[in-house]
Amino acid sequence: METVLLFVLGILIFAVGLGVSIALHELGHLSFAKLFGVKVTQYMIGFGKTVFSFRRGETEYGVKALPLGGYISMIGMFPPKHPGERARNASTGFYNTMVQDARAASAETVAAGEENRAFYRLAPWKRIIVMFAGPFMNLVIAFVLFTIILVGIGIQTYAVSSVSACIPASATSTKCAADANSSPAKLAGFEKGDLFVSVDGTATPTWNDATAIFQKSAGKTLSVVVTNHGVERTLSVTPVAAKQPVISATTGKQVVKDGVPQTRTVGTVGLLGGLTTVPQPITAVPPAFGNAVGQVAGVVINLPQRMVAVWNAAFGSGPREADGPVGIIGVGRLAGDAVSSPSPVIDRIQFILSLLASLNIALFVFNMIPLLPLDGGHIVGAAWEWIKRVYAKVFRRREPHPVDMAKLMPVTFAVIVVLGAMSLLLAYADIVKPITLG
């Protein structure tokens, strides 16, 4: 019963995180739209039927039944038809109908005397800011979460887990004699959490690399560079010769020959290693964050191919790619699995934060696709109009009309259909063949 409750709690935590991410995304659009004087009539989280709402000033704020996104309604999203523009012939009737309907719906939102507050009347650079502000909020959320994960919590790294007070007198002893000398590591100043930067000139060695160097360097003073909490230190350590049990690679136990436990003499310094959660310096956040954005962008770019793999897995017998696209249902299930797992609490928290960070990066990358109705489509349209205006100004041409984004409504309709189909496929795959933590 406890596991089930924790699973539900994980889903609820994810749902709240998703809702906050969507709310802040739309708040980015809302803030700059109001700053630039655009009339915003609605700020909604979700789609479909309104669950509850309230009005403050000229804007209605509320939550809708389907928590699959959000939107703000700005008046005058599309410019009116250019004066004197000729109608298309009858073969494009469906196209013209969609375009005219979009223009008519946009015109109906603009009341008399509010023409200057229409979105399309903004300067192109202001329109770009309004549309980019939403995805940028997701980017900020993800960066903050990455900072908490890396700097506040840390990452599991094989580092110094403890520093021995001395080197035991025999291979079978684990205690220090009363007159035992301090271990070379203790004398050198090693600390828990130290990560090797270089050992005797070997840069970024693994733990096994460093151990091998120590073992063959008994009596030799080595220069070791370590880092801990972002602070780099150079230490001098001289491994001492000590007897060490010979461990069988097959059994993992000490080798016994003719009834005699086998030992060997190697250099040792008195360091023990293990997986340790090591907080990272703030300078580690930008490269890790950039790498995450690049990985998500790669998934989005290869989305058509990845969706084919999802289809084959959902309707075939093949396995589903663990690093493939996941829908809302799948991500919620992963959150539930994480919270209900027997892992340490800090690991569960770190996983949930990572999940929400990845989700916000995905929202940023996906919304920057240059197609309507995504934010990237509006940004490209405004950028193209800006270029046309600069060109006209440089060559002293007549100022061009606003770019008629309503003409892209058929493309918008097609994109909505494709996105809907992809969402349904991912939902089905998340149910019949989910990706699990295992």
Secondary structure as UniProt FT lines:
FT   HELIX           2..35
FT   TURN            36..37
FT   STRAND          40..56
FT   TURN            57..58
FT   STRAND          59..74
FT   TURN            83..84
FT   HELIX           90..92
FT   HELIX           93..108
FT   TURN            112..113
FT   HELIX           115..117
FT   HELIX           119..121
FT   HELIX           124..147
FT   HELIX           148..153
FT   STRAND          155..163
FT   TURN            171..172
FT   TURN            178..179
FT   HELIX           184..188
FT   TURN            192..193
FT   STRAND          195..199
FT   TURN            200..201
FT   STRAND          202..203
FT   HELIX           207..215
FT   TURN            218..219
FT   STRAND          222..228
FT   TURN            229..230
FT   STRAND          231..237
FT   STRAND          240..245
FT   TURN            249..251
FT   STRAND          256..257
FT   TURN            258..259
FT   STRAND          260..261
FT   STRAND          263..268
FT   STRAND          271..278
FT   HELIX           282..284
FT   HELIX           285..301
FT   HELIX           303..315
FT   TURN            322..323
FT   HELIX           328..340
FT   HELIX           345..367
FT   TURN            372..373
FT   HELIX           375..394
FT   TURN            395..396
FT   HELIX           405..408
FT   HELIX           409..432
//
